[in-house]
């Protein structure tokens, strides 16, 4: 199961994620302030750009957006072959 994760951030309560320019709902931080967000819903064969920002409280304390993370979800394994070792 692929997940987007980040290092612990002291005092962070939740995160927002942006996927290909679309803002997703905030999700709660782990107890240590780190993030762990499931990427199971991403479509194979599509390229994605993700950004994340942290929120410290309900009053609007938030970080800047992270640098973008760009990657593609592979359709399926490629280059399969049987190799006989000597």
C-alpha positions in Angstrom: 0.0 0.0 0.0 1.7 3.3 -1.1 1.7 6.1 1.4 2.9 9.7 1.4 4.8 10.4 4.6 6.8 13.2 6.2 9.0 13.7 9.2 7.5 14.6 12.6 6.6 18.2 13.0 6.2 19.4 16.6 2.6 20.5 17.4 1.1 19.8 14.0 -2.6 18.8 14.3 -3.5 18.1 10.7 -2.3 18.4 7.1 -3.7 19.4 3.8 -2.7 17.7 0.5 -2.8 19.1 -3.0 -2.9 16.5 -5.8 -2.4 17.8 -9.3 -3.7 21.2 -8.3 -6.8 20.0 -6.5 -6.9 20.5 -2.7 -7.9 17.4 -0.8 -9.5 17.5 2.6 -7.3 17.9 5.7 -6.2 14.7 7.4 -5.1 14.3 11.0 -1.4 14.2 11.9 0.0 11.2 13.6 0.7 11.6 17.4 4.3 12.8 16.8 3.1 15.4 14.2 4.2 13.3 11.2 2.0 12.7 8.1 0.9 9.4 6.6 -1.5 9.6 3.7 -2.7 6.6 1.7 -2.2 6.8 -2.1 -4.2 3.7 -2.9 -6.8 5.8 -4.8 -4.2 7.0 -7.4 -4.7 5.7 -10.9 -1.9 3.5 -12.5 -0.4 5.1 -15.6 -1.0 8.7 -14.4 1.7 11.2 -13.3 1.0 13.1 -10.1 2.3 16.2 -8.4 1.7 16.3 -4.6 2.2 19.1 -2.1 1.6 19.1 1.6 1.1 21.8 4.3 0.8 21.6 8.0 -1.7 23.2 10.4 -0.9 23.7 14.1 -4.4 24.7 15.4 -7.9 25.5 14.3 -7.1 29.2 14.3 -5.2 29.2 11.1 -1.6 28.6 12.1 -0.2 26.9 9.0 3.0 26.2 7.2 4.0 27.1 3.6 3.4 24.4 1.0 6.1 21.8 0.7 8.1 21.5 -2.5 6.2 19.5 -5.0 6.8 15.7 -5.2 6.3 14.5 -8.8 6.0 10.8 -9.6 4.1 8.4 -11.8 2.1 5.4 -10.8 3.3 2.4 -12.9 0.7 0.4 -14.9 2.4 -2.9 -14.1 5.8 -4.4 -13.7 7.9 -4.3 -16.9 11.0 -6.1 -18.2 10.2 -9.5 -16.7 12.4 -12.4 -17.8 13.9 -15.6 -16.5 17.6 -15.5 -16.0 19.6 -18.7 -15.4 22.6 -18.3 -13.0 25.7 -20.3 -13.8 
